[in-house]
């Protein structure tokens, strides 16, 4: 399975437990790679 690590995880509500675990792990990986303000880093990269 290919993953796009430049995409911000989106919580839509009503996710299954498996999806919640996946999104949390993805957010944790992004925070480890890009720092605690990873959402801003990705948004700035998209704007450029």
C-alpha positions as CSV (number, residue, x, y, z in Angstrom):
1,X,0.0,0.0,0.0
2,X,1.4,3.4,-0.9
3,X,1.1,6.3,1.4
4,X,1.3,10.0,0.7
5,X,3.0,11.4,3.8
6,X,2.5,15.0,2.6
7,X,-1.2,14.6,3.0
8,X,-2.8,15.9,6.2
9,X,-4.8,13.1,8.0
10,X,-8.5,14.0,8.0
11,X,-10.8,13.0,10.8
12,X,-14.4,12.9,9.5
13,X,-16.1,11.5,12.5
14,X,-17.6,8.0,13.0
15,X,-14.3,6.3,12.1
16,X,-13.7,2.7,13.0
17,X,-11.2,1.9,15.7
18,X,-8.8,0.6,13.1
19,X,-9.0,3.9,11.1
20,X,-8.5,5.9,14.3
21,X,-5.4,3.9,15.2
22,X,-4.1,4.4,11.6
23,X,-4.7,8.1,11.7
24,X,-3.0,8.5,15.1
25,X,0.0,6.5,14.0
26,X,0.2,8.6,10.8
27,X,0.0,11.8,12.9
28,X,2.7,10.5,15.2
29,X,5.0,9.6,12.3
30,X,4.5,13.1,10.8
31,X,5.3,14.8,14.1
32,X,8.4,12.7,14.4
33,X,9.6,13.6,10.9
34,X,8.4,17.2,10.6
35,X,8.2,18.4,14.3
36,X,5.3,19.3,16.5
37,X,4.0,21.9,14.0
38,X,3.8,19.4,11.2
39,X,0.3,20.6,10.0
40,X,1.7,24.1,9.4
41,X,4.7,22.7,7.6
42,X,2.5,20.7,5.2
43,X,0.2,23.6,4.6
44,X,3.1,25.9,3.8
45,X,4.5,23.3,1.4
46,X,1.1,23.1,-0.4
47,X,1.0,26.9,-0.7
48,X,4.4,27.0,-2.4
